[in-house]
Amino acid sequence: MDLLDRIKDKQALVGIIGLGYVGLPLVLRFCEVGFRVLGFDTDAGKVERLNRGESYIRHISSSRLADLLRPQEGKGQFAATHDMGRLGEPDVLIICVPTPLSAMREPDLRFVANTTRQIAACLRPGQLVSLESTTYPGTTAELVLPILSVKYTVGKDFYLVFSPEREDPGNPEYQVSSIPKVVGGVTPACLEHGVAFYAQAIDRVIAVSSTQAAEMSKLLENIYRAVNIALVNELKMLCLRMGMDIFEVIEAAKTKPFGFQAFYPGPGLGGHCIPIDPFYLTWKAREYDFSTRFIELAGDINTSMPHFVVQRVTKALSDHHKALNGARILVLGIAYKKDVDDPRESPALKIMDLLKQEGAEVSYNDPYILRCAGMRHYPHFDLISTPLDERALRETDLVLLVTDHSAYDYAWIASQAPLIVDTRNAFKGIAGKHIYPA
Ligand SMILES: NC(=O)c1ccc[n+]([C@@H]2O[C@H](COP(=O)([O-])OP(=O)(O)OC[C@H]3O[C@@H](n4cnc5c(N)ncnc54)[C@H](O)[C@@H]3O)[C@@H](O)[C@H]2O)c1
C-alpha cells in the first residue's frame, strides 16, 4: 500500500516530535480520528509521565490522554518515546520542536536542525515530513531539505511540507480540528501528500504554492498581532497622559461592524510566539538588505511596556508617600496570558526583575504556576507562589495585577489591598481611588 492509501485508510503511523503545547494537541486529534501516534520527545521525564497518562499541561486533560494509551474502538492508540532511533517507524513525521531566539535575538534553529539530522539518520522511502515549528521563510527548503536529501529524492522517495501551527492554548472556542491549516510543499507531490494527510484530521486545509509562502503566512499572522498590540500600547500611554480610558475607547471603536479589529494593551508581550517570531523575519530580511521597520518599532514599544508598568508602580507609591525602594509588592499572575500555566517570555518576569533592581521586595501569586524558578532569562529567580489570603493582601504595600486569571475575585482583592496597579483593566467597574491603571 502506498503512502496516500495508508493515509486515507488511517493505516499510517503518525510520529509527532516535540510533545509540548503544540505537539500534544496534535497527538490527541490524530488519535481521535483513528491514527496510531508515536510521540517523540528528548525530555525523558515528560515521556514517562505521558506514558502513565499524565498530562503536564493544564488545559490538556489527563483522562483524555490516559484513554489513548489503551486500544479503543474507532480511535488510535498513543505511546511516547525518547528513542530517536525509532524515527524510521512512522509513515508521517510532524516536527513541533521549539524555535527560540538566541541571546543576540537571532533565530536559534538548533532544535529543528538536530531533529532533522535525527530523521535523516532513519529516513526511509515513503515517509512524509512536516515542519510545524514557526520559522523564517526558507527554513524548510534551505535547512531541512538538504539534510534530508543526502540519500533520497524529495517528491519521489520522501515528501516534505511546511504547515504552520495555529494553536491558541486555553482558547475553548477553537479546536485543532476547526482551525484551518495552511500547507506548502517542496514539490507538487509533497503538497498532495501533505494536504491528504491533514485533511484526515482538520476541517479545512489551505494549499499554498510553496513552503516559503506557508512559512511567511504564519509570520504575517504573528507580526499583525505584534504591530496592533504595539499600537494600542502606545495609545494607552497617551490616553493615560490625557486622562482618558483606552479600554472605553477600544470598546467604542469596536462597535464599527467593518474594518476594525480590537486589540488590547497590556504589560508587554509574552508567550512563545508574538515576542519572538517577528524577529525571525527581521533576521532573514537582512539577507535581502531590507529593514523591517514596522516590526522594529512594534518591538521597541512592546519591550518598553514593562518599564512603563514600573513607572506607574513608582507613581502610585509616591502618591501615597512611599518609595519603590523597600516597598512590598505582590504581583498577581505571572503566566504570559490569562488562564494558562505557561510563564515563557511572560512580561511579569521582566517586571519582577526591574522591581527587584529598584530595591522592592517582590512576591507573587499565580494559581497555575506554583514555583517560579529555572527561567531562561532569569536564572536567579527562585520564588514560590504566595497564598492569596487577606493577610497577604493587607501586608503588602501594592498589588500589581499582571495576568488577569479568571480565578481571581477582583472585588474581594480590591476590598483588601491598600493600593493596586492594574495592567489589564481587570478591576473594571470596581470603584476606588487606590486602583491605578497601567
Ligand atoms: N505554544 C504555542 O501556542 C504555539 C503556537 C503556534 C506555534 N508554536 C510553535 O511551535 C513550536 C513548538 O512550540 P511549543 O510551544 O509546543 O514548545 P514546547 O516547548 O511546549 O514543546 C516543545 C517540545 O519539544 C521537545 N524537544 C526539544 N528538542 C527536541 C528534539 N530535538 N527532539 C524531540 N523533542 C524535542 C521539548 O522537550 C518540548 O517538550 C515552536 O516553533 C513555536 O513557535 C507554538
The ligand as a MOL file (V3000), in Angstrom:
LIG
                    3D

  0  0  0     0  0            999 V3000
M  V30 BEGIN CTAB
M  V30 COUNTS 44 48 0 0 0
M  V30 BEGIN ATOM
M  V30 1 N 2.7610 27.3860 22.1130 0
M  V30 2 C 2.0300 27.9160 21.1570 0
M  V30 3 O 0.9590 28.4440 21.4100 0
M  V30 4 C 2.4840 27.8800 19.7020 0
M  V30 5 C 1.5500 28.2550 18.7260 0
M  V30 6 C 1.9260 28.2020 17.3810 0
M  V30 7 C 3.2100 27.7860 17.0250 0
M  V30 8 N 4.1170 27.4420 18.0070 0 CHG=1
M  V30 9 C 5.4260 26.9860 17.5750 0
M  V30 10 O 5.5030 25.5740 17.7220 0
M  V30 11 C 6.8260 25.1860 18.0880 0
M  V30 12 C 6.7830 24.3870 19.3890 0
M  V30 13 O 6.2800 25.2250 20.4210 0
M  V30 14 P 5.6990 24.6450 21.7750 0
M  V30 15 O 5.0250 25.7820 22.4470 0
M  V30 16 O 4.9320 23.3850 21.5630 0 CHG=-1
M  V30 17 O 7.0660 24.2840 22.5330 0
M  V30 18 P 7.2180 23.3950 23.8560 0
M  V30 19 O 8.4780 23.8360 24.4930 0
M  V30 20 O 5.9340 23.3910 24.6270 0
M  V30 21 O 7.3960 21.9220 23.2830 0
M  V30 22 C 8.5000 21.5220 22.5530 0
M  V30 23 C 8.8590 20.1150 22.9890 0
M  V30 24 O 9.9300 19.6690 22.1690 0
M  V30 25 C 10.8090 18.9100 22.9410 0
M  V30 26 N 12.0700 18.8580 22.2240 0
M  V30 27 C 13.0570 19.7710 22.1730 0
M  V30 28 N 14.0220 19.3620 21.3430 0
M  V30 29 C 13.6420 18.1810 20.8300 0
M  V30 30 C 14.2080 17.2730 19.9100 0
M  V30 31 N 15.3970 17.5070 19.3280 0
M  V30 32 N 13.5370 16.1380 19.6450 0
M  V30 33 C 12.3490 15.8820 20.2260 0
M  V30 34 N 11.7520 16.7240 21.1120 0
M  V30 35 C 12.3960 17.8500 21.3990 0
M  V30 36 C 10.8250 19.6080 24.2780 0
M  V30 37 O 11.2420 18.7470 25.3200 0
M  V30 38 C 9.3430 20.0170 24.4200 0
M  V30 39 O 8.5930 19.0140 25.0770 0
M  V30 40 C 7.6170 26.4800 18.1650 0
M  V30 41 O 8.2170 26.7110 16.9150 0
M  V30 42 C 6.5600 27.5400 18.3970 0
M  V30 43 O 6.9660 28.7940 17.9230 0
M  V30 44 C 3.7600 27.4670 19.3400 0
M  V30 END ATOM
M  V30 BEGIN BOND
M  V30 1 1 1 2
M  V30 2 2 2 3
M  V30 3 1 2 4
M  V30 4 1 4 5
M  V30 5 2 4 44
M  V30 6 2 5 6
M  V30 7 1 6 7
M  V30 8 2 7 8
M  V30 9 1 8 9
M  V30 10 1 8 44
M  V30 11 1 9 10
M  V30 12 1 9 42
M  V30 13 1 10 11
M  V30 14 1 11 12
M  V30 15 1 11 40
M  V30 16 1 12 13
M  V30 17 1 13 14
M  V30 18 2 14 15
M  V30 19 1 14 16
M  V30 20 1 14 17
M  V30 21 1 17 18
M  V30 22 2 18 19
M  V30 23 1 18 20
M  V30 24 1 18 21
M  V30 25 1 21 22
M  V30 26 1 22 23
M  V30 27 1 23 24
M  V30 28 1 23 38
M  V30 29 1 24 25
M  V30 30 1 25 26
M  V30 31 1 25 36
M  V30 32 1 26 27
M  V30 33 1 26 35
M  V30 34 2 27 28
M  V30 35 1 28 29
M  V30 36 1 29 30
M  V30 37 2 29 35
M  V30 38 1 30 31
M  V30 39 2 30 32
M  V30 40 1 32 33
M  V30 41 2 33 34
M  V30 42 1 34 35
M  V30 43 1 36 37
M  V30 44 1 36 38
M  V30 45 1 38 39
M  V30 46 1 40 41
M  V30 47 1 40 42
M  V30 48 1 42 43
M  V30 END BOND
M  V30 END CTAB
M  END
